[in-house]
Amino acid sequence: MFGNMPELQIGHLRAKTPVIQGGMGVGISLSGLASAVANEGGIGIIAAVGIGMNGGKISGDFSEANAEALRQEIRTARSKTDGLIGVNVMIALTDANRLLEVSVEEEVDVAIMGAGLPLKLPVSIVETGLKNIHTRFIPIVSSGRAAELIFNHWAKKYSHIPDAVIVEGPLAGGHLGFKAAELTQASNTLENLVSDVISAIRPFEQQFQQPIPVIAAGGIYTGSDIYKFLQLGASGVQMATRFVTTHECDADIRFKEMYLDCRESDLRIIDSPVGLPGRAINNPFLESVSAGEKKPFKCPWKCLRTCNFEKVPYCIAKALIFAQKGKFHYGFAFAGSNAWRADKIISVQELMDTLKKEYQCESRTMRLDNVQTQPNFVYDYI
Ligand SMILES: Cc1cc2nc3c(=O)[nH]c(=O)nc-3n(C[C@H](O)[C@H](O)[C@H](O)COP(=O)(O)O)c2cc1C
């Protein structure tokens, strides 16, 4: 039909709807949300970070607890959908490579690699050969320079390049790939970053004779936004914040209500113990940290390579696990800049239908605007 969203093709995979649901840790996007999105033709993503700690156990062999919990979550998602399922692995995690190995063993469709540059892939994956495995690899970048660095490195080291790339701009939720001062720089719009990344990867598309879809993320909220970024040359979008206020989102209802109740002025940038800025909803926990209060904790396992656990004022893994359970006295919610716009909880199906309608409406309006500004235009499609 006229103005329908196009499919998103990544290597041999085809998503009927060009929407990837962004991975949200800890425990915000698990098999429930991911399978619901996959059932609607998008790509559903399970967030791997802290997945083994989510059951409340914070003892024992963490790496294996995470690996096993991820394996089970992928299997649960698979049992609920025949659609496309992926995993989000933060490269800053100490066990990032193990989580990537499990994702490949379980044959997830995509492995999305955020919060760091994925330059060193697990040996077992390299030995099998990137061409011989089902999983497609997608790094998240915040600049053309970062994309070029990753693609150059993979081309030289693996004679292979990532299958797609996600460009995440400064309006996203969670950890952001910018220095705090860069977040407000006028040139750092998602529009500019998308075209920057498209230019950076073009030589690799030619060298490897393969299309590399560019996926836009960060502040995309409506079908009309999706239309805009597809017109700018993106092949799809990644959206996270808008999926939080769905019935299927895996967080406690109090986490979702935090989104429904927040105002635009409640969204703030924090200095995360990960060593990156992050966007979150302000609350007394974050205010007390800003006021210099320390939340003493024992670090049983250094889950983040970049965390200086002896110096940081709180444990971010614990704070996010508490938030997922709705216990905001001990934690806080990450959220994108549009979180304040949600006013009710709906189903993923309703959300995807709304996005499709908004997209159609925007594409029709834009076509009609073109007709009006081009007097000789043939009215063959109305
Ligand atoms: C609650 C929350 C948790 C997130 N957790 C992760 C994560 O674990 N790994 C990651 O790469 N990105 C994470 N993100 C970023 C999203 O995957 C996504 O790229 C980004 O938020 C897109 O912008 P939007 O939320 O405005 O749609 C998170 C975002 C939110 C809102």
The ligand as an SDF file (V2000), in Angstrom:
LIG
                    3D

 31 33  0  0  0  0  0  0  0  0999 V2000
   16.1160    2.2740   30.1470 C   0  0  0  0  0  0  0  0  0  0  0  0
   17.1610    2.2320   29.0730 C   0  0  0  0  0  0  0  0  0  0  0  0
   18.1770    1.2900   29.1530 C   0  0  0  0  0  0  0  0  0  0  0  0
   19.1380    1.2010   28.1320 C   0  0  0  0  0  0  0  0  0  0  0  0
   20.0940    0.2190   28.2000 N   0  0  0  0  0  0  0  0  0  0  0  0
   20.9700    0.0590   27.1770 C   0  0  0  0  0  0  0  0  0  0  0  0
   21.8870   -1.0400   27.1840 C   0  0  0  0  0  0  0  0  0  0  0  0
   21.8780   -1.8920   28.0620 O   0  0  0  0  0  0  0  0  0  0  0  0
   22.7760   -1.1190   26.1500 N   0  0  0  0  0  0  0  0  0  0  0  0
   22.7880   -0.1900   25.1040 C   0  0  0  0  0  0  0  0  0  0  0  0
   23.6130   -0.3170   24.1850 O   0  0  0  0  0  0  0  0  0  0  0  0
   21.9010    0.8390   25.0790 N   0  0  0  0  0  0  0  0  0  0  0  0
   20.9950    0.9630   26.0600 C   0  0  0  0  0  0  0  0  0  0  0  0
   20.0490    1.9640   25.9960 N   0  0  0  0  0  0  0  0  0  0  0  0
   19.9690    2.7910   24.7710 C   0  0  0  0  0  0  0  0  0  0  0  0
   18.8780    2.2450   23.8330 C   0  0  0  0  0  0  0  0  0  0  0  0
   19.1420    0.9330   23.4240 O   0  0  0  0  0  0  0  0  0  0  0  0
   18.6250    3.1100   22.5680 C   0  0  0  0  0  0  0  0  0  0  0  0
   19.6470    3.0250   21.6210 O   0  0  0  0  0  0  0  0  0  0  0  0
   18.3690    4.5600   22.8150 C   0  0  0  0  0  0  0  0  0  0  0  0
   17.7490    4.7880   24.0300 O   0  0  0  0  0  0  0  0  0  0  0  0
   17.5240    5.1050   21.6710 C   0  0  0  0  0  0  0  0  0  0  0  0
   16.9460    6.3320   21.9580 O   0  0  0  0  0  0  0  0  0  0  0  0
   15.4130    6.4680   22.4420 P   0  0  0  0  0  0  0  0  0  0  0  0
   15.3650    5.8430   23.7750 O   0  0  0  0  0  0  0  0  0  0  0  0
   15.2000    7.9490   22.4290 O   0  0  0  0  0  0  0  0  0  0  0  0
   14.5360    5.7540   21.4560 O   0  0  0  0  0  0  0  0  0  0  0  0
   19.0920    2.1010   27.0110 C   0  0  0  0  0  0  0  0  0  0  0  0
   18.0660    3.0550   26.9560 C   0  0  0  0  0  0  0  0  0  0  0  0
   17.1090    3.1240   27.9530 C   0  0  0  0  0  0  0  0  0  0  0  0
   16.0070    4.1390   27.8480 C   0  0  0  0  0  0  0  0  0  0  0  0
  1  2  1  0
  2  3  1  0
  2 30  2  0
  3  4  2  0
  4  5  1  0
  4 28  1  0
  5  6  2  0
  6  7  1  0
  6 13  1  0
  7  8  2  0
  7  9  1  0
  9 10  1  0
 10 11  2  0
 10 12  1  0
 12 13  2  0
 13 14  1  0
 14 15  1  0
 14 28  1  0
 15 16  1  0
 16 17  1  0
 16 18  1  0
 18 19  1  0
 18 20  1  0
 20 21  1  0
 20 22  1  0
 22 23  1  0
 23 24  1  0
 24 25  2  0
 24 26  1  0
 24 27  1  0
 28 29  2  0
 29 30  1  0
 30 31  1  0
M  END
$$$$
